[in-house]
Every structure is written in C-alpha cells, then in structure tokens.
Amino acid sequence: MKIVRSIRLMTEISRGEKSKGRSIGFVPTMGALHEGHLSLIRSAGKENNFLVVSIFVNPTQFGKNEDFKRYPRVLEKDALLCKRAGVDVIFYPTAKDMYPSEYKTYVEVEDLSQALCGKFRPGHFRGVATVVTKLLNIVSPDWAYFGQKDAQQAVIIRKIVTDLNMSVKVEIMPTLREKDGLALSSRNLYLNQEERKDALGLSQSLKLAKDLIRQGKTDSSAIINSMRKLIRAKKSARIDYIAIVDAQNLKPLKKVSGKSLIALAVWIGKTRLIDNLKI
Amino acid sequence: MKIVRSIRLMTEISRGEKSKGRSIGFVPTMGALHEGHLSLIRSAGKENNFLVVSIFVNPTQFGKNEDFKRYPRVLEKDALLCKRAGVDVIFYPTAKDMYPSEYKTYVEVEDLSQALCGKFRPGHFRGVATVVTKLLNIVSPDWAYFGQKDAQQAVIIRKIVTDLNMSVKVEIMPTLREKDGLALSSRNLYLNQEERKDALGLSQSLKLAKDLIRQGKTDSSAIINSMRKLIRAKKSARIDYIAIVDAQNLKPLKKVSGKSLIALAVWIGKTRLIDNLKI
C-alpha cells in the first residue's frame, strides 16, 4: 500500500491503472476511520481492481466556529486499517496543495445545500461539493462510495455527478450502528460517558418514528413532536432540527410517504451528531 | 462527420477514441462560426487525432435582457464549415438535456467572475464556468481551445481547470481581426453599416493605448481617458468599461506593467462588443 501526498502522482497512478483497463474504486474520507468507512472500503475493494481511499480533513466544509482543528487525525491507525482492508493507495493531500493561496473555484448545488444541515452550517455543502469534485477529478474512479449516514451529502453528490456530467458511478451504503443503535461517526470520539448515553436519543427517536409510521401515523409534525419529546428528555441534548422531507429534493413533507427521509441533527454537549432513516 | 445530439452518445464516442489511445481536441462554441473559431478548430485538428466542436447557445450565460433569443443560429452553415475543417464530431446538445428541469449545480469562480464584464453581466461567468465544466466532462478532451478575444473567459477557464484538478490542457489562441482591425465576433452580424464603422472604436482605442505605452506612458487612468475620448467620438458608442488590469488576477493596475491586460466593453447601438490587448 502506498500513501500518496502529491496530487500529480495520484493522477498518474490512476491514469496508469485505467490504461491497463483496471477499474478504480474510491472511498473519500476525512480519516478517523470506523467500521462504517471500512464497510465502504470493503465494498469498493470487492467491486473494483484498484482501491483508493482519500484521507483529507477538508477545511472548506467547516464553519469558523466548528471543529476543524479538533477533528480527530490518526493517520497511523487509519493506514493500518486500510492496509488490512486491501487498500492500494491512501491519497493524503495537503490543504495547501488542495487549496493554494489563489484558490477561487467552488461548486454550488442550489436548494439542496440550503436544506436541513445547510441551514445550520452555511457553506458546508459548498465545501463538500467542491472537495468531492476535486477528488473525483484527481482520482477519476469508476465507482465512488459514500455512506447513507450523511444523507444530505449523498443526495448532493449524486446531483453534482448527474448535473456536471461526471462519468463516475456513485454507490451509497447503509449506515452502520453500534449494538445499542448509535450511528457510527468519527465524532462519537468526542463524547464522554454521560453524553454517549444521551446520544442514543437520535437513533431512539428514529426508531420511535418508524414505530409510529408502522402504526399508521403519517402526519409529519405529530411524528416530529414525539421525536422532539424523546430527545428533550436527554440532559445534554439540544436539537438543531428534526425534519421529514422528500428523499430526493429534500423538501419538507406534511405527510410521510413512500420516499421520505427523516433526518435530524442534535448537539450532545459540544458535539453535533446527525442521523437519518429512509422510509 | 457526425452531428451528435445525445450527451450519452458523445460520452461513448469520446471513451471509444481514448481507449484506442487517440488524443481528442475540443473547441466549444456557440456556433455562428467565423474565422476566429476556424483558427481554433484548425489548431485542434493539427494537434490531435480526433476533433470535436460543440455548438450550444448556452442559456445560463445570458442575462434576462440579453440577446439569447436573437443570438445567431446557423447550424447548416456551421456544419459545412466544420466538415471542411476536418471536424469528426459536432456535439450539438439540446438545452433540455444540458439543463433538465431539476438542474441545480453551478461552478463559481470568485473575484475573477465579478471583474470587468462580470459587473455588467451578473451571472454570465457562472453560466460559462458551468457549461464549460459540463462540456469538458462530457467530451473529456486532451486539449481544449479558446480564443483570447474572450480574455476574461480564458482566465476563468484556466482557473477552473487548475482549481478543480481537471485533466484537460487549455490552449488560448490569438484574436483574429478584420483587415480594418475589428475583432471577429459572431455578434458583428448584428451591426448595420454605420455601426460597423463606429465599432472600429474598440480596436482603434487599443491601438492608441499601445502607441501611448510605446511612447513611455504608464499611467492607467491617463491611457484610459485617451481611449475613452476616441470612443466617445463615435455616435452609436456607449462604453460599459475600459480597464487596465493584471492579466492573471484581473485586478486594476494603476501603472501598466509587464503582464497587463487592457480590456473594454462597448455598446454599439444595441450590440455589446468586447476587445482586449495583452501588454
């Protein structure tokens, strides 16, 4: 396994593989890899001849008061996990190479970027859209893999690829969870013991929503209210949003229907967690 | 020569050529081809194995009150010129395929898009940046050719390709002119006889600036004032801007230096013309 820092070298390696007719599978990450990432990496490995994982804590997707500096960086551990998972190249560029001082170009996805998390993290999805476009151009994979945990990101990336006529195929893989239901996230590392318990509010409220829907409830605001009550009972929890939206255009739905997405973002102490459920 | 309307077919043709190791040269145009376009097309043909010209009057780069509807569309004539010039494929997509109703993704280049013409045509360069990104992804050429006549566009396209790590190489070719100096432009077709004479104000004022600089003048505002006087003497002329800027970052320069760009946009009657000179 190689760890490649140079953008140019990464491009050359990809071209070399493609010229041999080998398909490239790509998993873009910010590192601090957990089983969720590893499930993407394993799928990418199975379905392709050459396996690239990028590790890049992308500054343009963090707001000024967000956790860019604090975000966990554990390259050695990540490299070991990648090696075990059969990764061929870790692409690990510098922020300076990705965004030189005269950098000016951004990819914007209207509406979808302003919904849900976009309201609370202005500029976040512009940063995501831009870095993903750059990474896809550098690595030029046949397949790229993302997690359903970041539901809005997944919708936006599909949209960019379609709208900008990029040739990559996108696969969205299911959210992995701890046994007690907590969605895997690198940010779970921030939680202390009490917060770890309160963090269950997210997955529990989604399970509650699922149960209510199974019982025949369809009114979004009633379901959201029940979810809100459950989460508010957790001492360290503060809700950014709970929303029931169309799974494709992310517009709010008054009634739960066949292709709804229930999404929420909740602060647990100083840690912002997200989770979602597709109906 | 094929005329290809389908985006998917164009992508397949390009992939086929690339898999045979053939290099693709690409000239994106809005049609109404003149000698300026043809000089790009000939260069692209000489320097590559496979030659693609796109003809697409891109709606997203026209403002509401601009000449989108009026813009000349002469496919048959263009096709004849392309055929004679050895073009392999004219890519001639529909606006509906390029921008389906749920289209949402735009490429933005900060600062560079707001300078010069950007002030007078808000959204124009966003449209240009977006369509060029799309076309480059669809055609995936080795080389793409643009004219220096659209100086700001050329700077912006170079920037996108660098910033988004696109693999295409960009060549900017010199402005072609009529014998009397008028820069070739599809929009020259709009001019009546009187306006055609007044339109010489643009190239004449650039020649005047060149002479002044040769005489040792370096003060930008003095040079611009002389240019302005010359153009104001033309009855049908109304100046949008005359500017002396850094040729790379498009920021105004107080003194003409080694890498300056003198650029101007002037309305001649109802026709907006641009021209420029690199020092």
Interface residues (C-beta under 8 A of the other chain):
Chain A: I7 T11 R15 E102 Y103 K104 T105 Y106 V107 E108 V109 E110 D111 L112 A129 T130 T133 K134 N137 I138 S140 K159 I160 D163 L164 N165 M166 S167 N249
Chain B: I7 T11 R15 E102 Y103 K104 T105 Y106 V107 E108 V109 E110 D111 L112 A129 T130 T133 K134 N137 I138 S140 K159 I160 D163 L164 N165 M166 S167 N249
